[in-house]
Amino acid sequence: MLNIHKDLIEQIIAIELEMFLAVPAGKENSCQKNPEAFRRHRQAQFIPWSDKTLSSYLSDLEAARIEGRNLMTEKYLMMERPAPLGSDQNPLIEKIASSQLIWQEEMFAKYPKVMSGARPLSQAADSSAITSFTTYLKCELKTYSDKTLDLLYQDITEHQKNNRSMAEETYKFLAQAAGYKSIDQAERLRP
């Protein structure tokens, strides 16, 4: 990972963690008690992003901070009270979510043990106790600027063109952070 890429990710995570730890009581997540897990998972998510996309999202976070907005709180509130389908959404949200869902489904099929602790895929699984991958992703995407969504969609298109999976890159990082040499090794060695 190049230094600029790593630096952008670190700057993003610093602001996100500040926002995440400030999510009001009642909206908190168990990860708030484990900031290192939060850092690791967010870092993994951003590994496949281009520097342009990371820079744009960092600008989103900085602008939100200046405006007194907490994007993490906004995301969690949306997960509790989802907006009607198609309301005030940039059309790229659906395109990004669809692409990411395909990659996530492939991960479940290829690495069932590794993915056994992941969020369920379908919004039908949403409940007061669990939020699906799809709902979580769409609520997060709604906190991004149109510019960030456009750049993220370009990243996805580039990955697809090169037969690369952003999800696989994310889980590869997580497997290595957990001490495995690869996702395949994590799959073999997990109970």
N, C-alpha and C positions, 0 to 999 in steps of 0.2 A: 504494500500500500504506500503510495507516494506521500510525502510529508504534507503537501497542501490538502490532499484528500483526508488524511488523518486529522489535520488541524481543523478543517471544516466540520468534520464529524464531532470532534471534541467540543467545539464551540456550540454546535447544535445541542448536544447532550447536556452541556452545562445549563443552558437556558431551559431546555425541556425538564431537566431534573428539578430545577428551581420551581418551575410551574407545577410539576407533578407533586412535589412535596407540599405545595400550597393548595392543593385541591381540598375544598371544604370538607369538614367532618360529615360523614354520611354518604359521601361520594368516593371515599377513599378506596384504594385498591390494596390488596395484600402485598403487592410489590413495594408499596411505600415503606414497609418495614425492612425492605431489602434493596436499598438503592443500587447496590452492585449488580444485582440481577437485572434491574431496570436498565442500567448503563450497558450491560452486555447485550441484552436483547435489542435495544435501540441501535447500538453500534452495528449489530448484525443486519438490521433492517437497512441501514444506510450504506453498507459496504458496496452493493451493486449500483448505487446511484452515481451519476456523473458529477463532476465538480460544478458544472453549471447548475444542475438541479439542487445540489447541496447549498450552493451560494444563494439561490433563490429562496429556498426554504429557510435558511438562516436569516435572510431579510424579512421573511414573513414573521418569524419569531421576534426579531428585534422590533418590528413595527407594532406587533401585538403588545409587547412589553411597554413601549412608549405610550400606547393607547390605554394601558391598564387592563388589557385582556389577558386571560389565562386560557391558552388553547387546549390545555389538558382538561380543565374544568368544562370547557365548551364541548369537547369530545364526549366526556362522560355524561353530561346532561343530555346530549343527543342520543346516546345509547339507551338512556332511561325513557326518553320520550321521542322515539324516532318520528321524523317528519314524514308525511305521506309520500309514497313513491313518486319520484319525478318532481317534487316541489323544490324550487329554488336551487336546482343542481346544475352545475356545469356538466354538459353531456359527456365530458371526458371521465367523470367519476365512474359512470357505468362501464365504459370501455376499459379503464384501468382495473376496476374491480373484476371484470370478466377475465381479463388476462391473468391477473394474480390468482384468481380462483382456479383456473386451469392448471397453473403451475403447482398450486397447493394440492389439488387433487392428485396430480402426478406424484408428488412427494408422499402422500398417504398410500398410494398404490405401490410405490417402489420401496418405501422405508416405513412399514407399519409400526415397528417397535419404536423407532425414533419419533414418529409422529403421534404415538399413543397419548402423550400429554398435551397435545396441541388443541387449540379451540376447535369445536365442531365446525364443519364447513357451512352447513345450511342455516339460513335465517330461521327455518322452522325449529331449530334447536334453541333459539333464544328464550331465556327465562329470566326470572329475577336473580337466579344464581349463576347463570353463564351467558356470555354474549358470543355469538358465532363469529367466525373469521370474517364472513361477509359483512355483517353489521358493523363490527369493530373497524374494518378497513374503510367502509363507506363513511362512517362518522369521522374518522381521522382525515380522509380526503377532503371532506367538507370544510376543514379548518385551513386548507392550503389555498393560496392565491391562485388565480387563473394562470398566471405565469408559471408557477411551480407545477401545477397540474399539466400544463402543456409540455414542460421540460421532462417531467416524469413519464409522460406518455411517449415522448421521443426516446427516452432511455429504454422503455419496454419494447418499443418497435425495433430498436437497435439490437436488443437481446434476442428477440424473436428472429430477426434476420440472420443472426449468427448462431442460431440453435442453442442459445444459452438460456438458462432459467434463473431468474432473480431469486426465486424461492430456494433453489438448490445452493446458490451462492450464500444465501443467508444461513441456511442450516449447516453448510460446510464450515462457516465461521463458528457457529455455535458448537458444533462437534469438536472442533479443534480447541475452542476455549474450554471445553469440558475435559480435555486431555486425550481425546482420540486423534488418531492420525488422519482419519477420513470419516465421512458419513457412513461408508460401507462398514468400516470397523465398528463404529458406534452401533449400527444395526446388528451386526454379528454378536457383539458382546453384551448388548442390553438384554435383561431378562424378559 
